[in-house]
Amino acid sequence: MWKNIGAQITRATGTQFEIVDCQSIGGGCINQVYRISNDPRSPSNRQDYLLKLNRASLIEMFVAEAAGLSELGATATIKVPTPICWGIAGEYSYLVLEYLDLTTTANSQNWAEMGSNLAAMHRSLEKVLDLGKPQERTFRFRQIDGVKFGWHTHNTIGSTAQLNTWETDWATFFADRRIGYQLQLAQAKGGVFPQAAALLQAIPHILADRQPQPSLVHGDLWGGNASFTTAGIPVIFDPATYWGDREVDLAMTELFGGFPVDFYQGYERVYPLAPGYSQRKDLYNLYHILNHYNLFGGSYRSQANTTIDRLLRDFPGS
């Protein structure tokens, strides 16, 4: 397996690479993650990459992740790891990425830059459409001509399938491809959500005043998927990319915490949030709460029901 992956890196980069050193660096509950090196004893010749491994049957998850990183990176707004190659080696699927030396240490300026860079990414479609000449649009933007929300392929949120079929109406997309699908999965595993039907009927009313311009979103932007290089450059990774309401990214940064006020101030300076965000963020974060129930079970079911009850109470006319 290791020899095959090294050979694929050689073909992808045009530079000879043989895996000599492999160090596990964790990977949460989904993938095995390694730092692989060709010559760890020689700093001048050393080349490092990040390697993700999973079952061979899950190769499409890595294909979609590579596509998402490429699309985020193509906006030239915020740093993401560059995909190098991916494929199947024996019993494993793999994804090789640019290795970035990350740190948890960051100052207020670093965090403000992350916020402003994310805002610039969310405005990337706006910038491209300003070109005015359709032939100047890149391939990634031509994919959404005539439609608005979704992506050219399905991907995953964690290890759960994420449906991205194109839709012109944001409320319909979010009710069907996001909340509705997660509720179907949750109910299939025995979860009881008494107000599920009422919520799905309410979503078009909750989002009635929200007609967002589509933004390219990270899709899974919690604190564990954002960091900084040792030089202080903001980095985001492990995306669940699609074109959606930019507020879904901001909402998730608040779900588990970890993003300081400097981050939000940096974002607001570039792309101020619209009125009503503080109410909509509960609905957007319900998607992730339901997904956590589907992945881990436990108390996430009661948290989801509490959120559903609160949404129906706060929008009594829905």
Steps between C-alpha positions, in 0.01 A plus 500: 500500500767752604701438184193551283410828671858625468495418130173690454648806675798476264268498198288787634790728590761401244753459781623167630340418834537187711334472840780449750336634816135482607372660820141474620356841587146395587194559290194514717248219469484479119844463339848384586734795443878494457788729428711325236856598411758394245821577694439602864874520580583758231319835540624621162354200314198432719150523355193447716140426408181436694349159430141399581395135492164328515329193359531454124121522467509862622717635218221732381519681834863588426423589138238750619730639769774560244251673270376717787849605601585580139191716464560686826865551409414627153331806654849616616345641818592268786766232535398134468723193461563426134387151390787302347347165402247239609403146417482141626797296621412148608227508764527875548387818331735792549530876457836677495504868588754775536646478851462821702675554831210621714485653843224582748677824591352808332466868586207734445635613164522139378139436601379823338677397180327163507164676528573742216638221278189289559283798410697547178445133417127543557505793255691310231198448272420870524852582381484259207157616386635855492726395211200537275629262232370142530800363308728633776329297770687196617350150481408490865271802461341386174360206691249724676372698201123489511486350847606613843552264786676163514810360335600292199530183713385360831759489780505425872449685827719302735433153362132570424393546139429864414256552212580792268250476214464849351202710612396855412329572833713507815219416745402196291861387479558530873171336596544208260873433456605596849242479784260261330767250403660503845158446662439201272829346610432577865150353496629189321736435789219536754516867585169658600441861393135589569515839330699393193214540251403838647858622468533396137180689422630801693841532332369694194342748743808522723712577193235704318697823535832335412578495127879467513743526216669158476837483673761229480498367857734274694196316636654353818676796656549413866815575698659165416499586129670839527853583608812704419839425357802570719534823296150607613321434169134393551413155363171312464476131410278186502221677309148393408489748213192629317336822384265621773418780740827633644333516840527122536876534546470782753231313691713188538794700634269586790362150558800359686687826565871563462483802269576829681337836442792610278394238244147640476621859490733413212213336315260790555750752366498323164147359475252618768231252601137566415230569763344186646815288502478443876161330449595303187820355648300262724338349192831471317669335798215251538642331191825427684325399823292247307810375322675453834203296617525286187873453554522471878151474648474592866380838619497653152141378454375705795709797384341473156148483645569800725621697199197401292263604779682832537483572127126432488447714808709790367319493165138459614358602163687228315 
